[in-house]
Amino acid sequence: MFLIVILAVIGAVALALFLIDSLWSFLEFITSYLMPYFLPTEVQTLTKRFGTWAAVTGCTDGIGKEYAKELAMRGLNIVLISRNETKLKNVAKEIEQESSVKTKIIVADFSKGAEVYRHIEEELKDIPLGILVNNVGTQYEYPTRLCEVPQSKVWELINVNVGAVTTMTRLVLPGMMARGRGAVVNMSSASELQPLPLMAVYAATKAYVRSLTLAVREEYAPRGIYIQHLSPLFVNTKMNEFSARLGRGGLLVPDARTYARHAISALGRVSNTTGYWLHGLQYFIMGIGPEWLRIKVGLIMNEGFNREYMEVARNELTQQ
């Protein structure tokens, strides 16, 4: 009888913890995607709260480019950091013409690892950076097993997805603390939710980004630094070119401009968000299921992407 009571208590506590966690996740979903519609758009402008300069990494295409443009529309001067100088100049010119703000470009190839950061630090030393958007990232060419991923690609994933977010955050925090304000936005992915077969290294790097962001937030929030964890699902960008289905876009797969427009509305308001309301709903539902099930679903999904990519590659080879 005593054992039955103990088991009943344990079960009740486990159920209560599950319900509390689910309720918390639901409240985060509400605050992320509905509250901005009920709050004034300009409670406090980004420039007044964080400063007049923002830096965006991986900004010549996709989400990074559109996010930089959205920041510029709100009056921030933009530091553009990426590896292609020609593209950087084109984006800088586009931003200056559209928003009449200042820009600065820094050419840096994050895949090269530690050697790039001395140059970046030197270029940023006289800029009172208020916002850093750690957007730069890389993905598999297509979903595949670990032994089939070139070793050079594995190191690229680690250097870009792990090294850049860590080192860039560490680089800008001292200046932000000295000024008593600042924001760091770390771009993760819903791949962080569980290990992801056929994208094992990529998903692991995004789990790292989440862990780093949440820990550093606790370290620096008391110093007046706002640190946001941003974790979208599929967005129609070059990173997802392995699938024609994702390339077609739609409500569940927004284009980069739509995504950036939604995501920036949460800047300074929400600490953890996917940045897009339908992604938030998907993330919430995905999080309810057990991890083993999410892993299996991820495997099936990526096997489908693998077959799709291979079929397209075979067709192209046949046509040559």
Secondary structure, 3 states (H helix, E strand, C coil): CHHHHHHHHHHHHHHHHHHHHHHHHHHHHHHHHCHHHHCCCCCCCHHHHHCCEEEEECCCCHHHHHHHHHHHHCCCEEEEEECCHHHHHHHHHHHHHHHCCCEEEEECCHHHHHHHHHHHHHHHCCCCEEEEEECCCCCCCCCCCHHHCCHHHHHHHHHHHHHHHHHHHHHHHHHHHHHCCEEEEEECCHHHHCCCCCCHHHHHHHHHHHHHHHHHHHHHHHHCEEEEEECCCCCECHHHCCCHHHHCCCCCCCEHHHHHHHHHHHCCCCCEECCCHHHHHHHHHHHHCCHHHHHHHHHHHHHHHHHHHHHHHHHHHHHC
